[in-house]
Amino acid sequence: MRYWRDTEGEEFRNSDVCYGRSYATSDQVDVAKISIRGEYPARAWAYNEEAHEMAVIISGTGWLEVRGEQRRELAEGDVMYLSPLERFRWGGEFDMIVSCGPAFDPAKHHEESKA
């Protein structure tokens, strides 16, 4: 078993509006507490090469936009799944728990222009 206090996670910042703490035991799976305070990424799409992502909104409201799909409004308790290579954007003022498998790798997380 592994156990962390909230402040013991590894702090990260993807941008001024997307930041949090991650908790990982191996390269197989991880979990992060992420705060969104605006649009991320701004005027672009984000995607992961390999990771499957599961997200649960724990507070606040916002939206998730997936390329080619209708934007979804988000509220506390909502659960989302994003497959590898799926292009997405977040927006709003909310906190979420996100688990990735395999574990999130910044070198395999990319942004591309919305154009």
C-alpha positions in Angstrom: 0.0 0.0 0.0 1.0 3.6 -0.6 -0.4 6.6 1.2 0.0 10.3 0.6 -1.1 13.4 2.3 -2.5 15.9 -0.1 0.6 18.1 0.0 2.9 15.1 -0.7 2.0 14.8 -4.3 4.4 16.1 -7.0 3.3 19.6 -8.0 2.9 20.4 -11.7 1.7 23.3 -13.8 0.6 22.7 -17.4 -0.3 26.4 -17.7 -1.5 29.3 -15.6 -5.0 27.8 -15.7 -4.2 24.0 -15.4 -2.2 22.8 -12.4 -2.3 20.3 -9.6 -0.5 17.4 -7.8 0.2 13.9 -9.1 0.6 10.7 -7.2 2.2 7.7 -8.9 3.6 4.3 -7.8 4.8 3.1 -11.1 4.6 3.7 -14.8 1.4 1.6 -15.0 -1.1 4.0 -13.4 -1.3 7.3 -11.6 -3.8 9.8 -10.2 -3.8 13.6 -10.1 -5.8 16.3 -8.5 -6.1 19.0 -11.2 -7.6 22.5 -11.0 -8.9 24.2 -14.2 -9.3 28.0 -13.9 -10.1 29.1 -17.5 -9.6 27.3 -20.8 -7.0 24.6 -21.3 -5.4 24.5 -23.7 -6.2 28.0 -24.9 -7.0 27.9 -28.7 -5.7 24.4 -29.1 -6.4 20.7 -28.5 -4.6 18.5 -26.0 -4.1 14.8 -26.4 -2.1 11.9 -24.9 -0.3 9.4 -27.1 -0.9 6.3 -24.9 -2.7 7.2 -21.7 -6.4 6.4 -21.1 -7.8 9.1 -18.8 -10.6 8.8 -16.4 -11.7 12.1 -14.7 -14.2 12.9 -11.9 -15.3 16.4 -11.2 -15.0 17.0 -7.4 -16.1 20.6 -7.2 -17.1 23.5 -9.5 -18.5 23.6 -13.0 -17.2 23.8 -16.5 -17.1 22.0 -19.8 -15.2 19.4 -21.8 -15.0 19.7 -25.6 -13.8 16.7 -27.7 -13.0 17.3 -31.3 -15.9 16.3 -33.5 -18.4 16.0 -30.6 -20.8 18.3 -28.8 -19.3 20.3 -25.9 -20.4 18.8 -22.5 -21.3 20.9 -19.5 -19.7 19.5 -16.3 -20.6 19.6 -12.7 -19.6 17.9 -9.4 -19.9 14.1 -9.7 -19.6 13.9 -13.5 -17.2 11.2 -14.8 -15.5 11.3 -18.2 -13.3 8.9 -20.2 -10.8 10.1 -22.8 -9.1 7.5 -25.0 -5.5 7.8 -26.3 -5.1 10.3 -29.2 -8.6 11.8 -28.5 -8.3 15.6 -28.9 -9.9 17.6 -26.1 -10.1 21.0 -24.2 -11.3 21.8 -20.7 -12.9 25.1 -19.6 -14.4 26.6 -16.4 -13.7 26.8 -12.7 -13.4 23.3 -11.3 -11.3 20.6 -9.6 -11.1 17.0 -10.7 -9.4 13.7 -10.0 -7.8 12.2 -13.1 -6.3 8.7 -13.3 -4.2 7.7 -16.3 -3.1 4.2 -17.4 -0.3 3.9 -18.4 0.8 6.7 -16.0 0.8 10.2 -17.4 4.1 11.0 -19.2 4.6 14.7 -20.0 6.7 13.7 -23.1 3.6 12.0 -24.5 1.1 14.8 -23.8 0.8 17.2 -26.7 -1.1 20.3 -27.8 -2.0 21.1 -31.4 -3.6 24.1 -33.0 -7.4 24.1 -33.3 -7.0 25.4 -36.9 
